[in-house]
Amino acid sequence: MILPFLEGVEEYDRWFEDYREIYNFELEMVRKWLPTGRVLEVGVGTGRFAVPLGIGEGVEPARSVGEVARRRGVKVWEMRGEEMEFEGEFDGILMVTTICFLDNPEETLRRCWRGLKRGGVILVGFVDRESPLGQFYFKNREKSRFYRYARFFSQGEVEELIKKAGFQNLECREGLYGERLEKLELKEGPCTSSGAFKLLRAFKL
């Protein structure tokens, strides 16, 4: 689903400035699990995760946001995740708040598995539908330019998708506790149902 990102580039990118503490917190969660070597970000957007994390390549179907990532130094493959044809090329693949906008998450994850080397890592970050913040977003999704098009997942649903794609040794960490962005508690812990930002890690063995 690229529709909301075609004309909402400035609004999308401004979020990372308006909520910089939350953004930095999520960055550090990802950084702890990010593998060394060649890493690809699927749904690279404007490069807000790729650039500070040193990820040089990304997949992005929405040309408008992808152009911003290019200007920030990211090599952008203009395609949907479902169209990727990489074969054993990457040590890691990252998706952050991307799975909820995919037309076919099952196929995208299968193509991620194919694109990784043996021993490669996939990291999937998303807002858990069953968390307090996830419930707030879900109930108010029609008021958001972006989330009105999103398909919200629970932790269990994303874990099942990752396993079906062939990944193993799945692990989970979570952070951001509370119902509203303005009052979130910025802490990290093992996964329960209450942390808004879930980060799943799994391996191609």
Secondary structure, 3 states (H helix, E strand, C coil): CCHHHHHCHHHHHHHHHHCHHHHHHHHHHHHHHCCCCCEEEECCCCCCCHHHHCCCEEECCCHHHHHHHHHCCCEEECCCHHHCCCCCCEEEEEEECCHHHCCCHHHHHHHHHHHEEEEEEEEEEEECCCCHHHHHHHHCHHHCCCHHHCCCCCHHHHHHHHHHCCCEEEEEEEEEECCCHHHCEEEEEECCCCEEEEEEEEECC
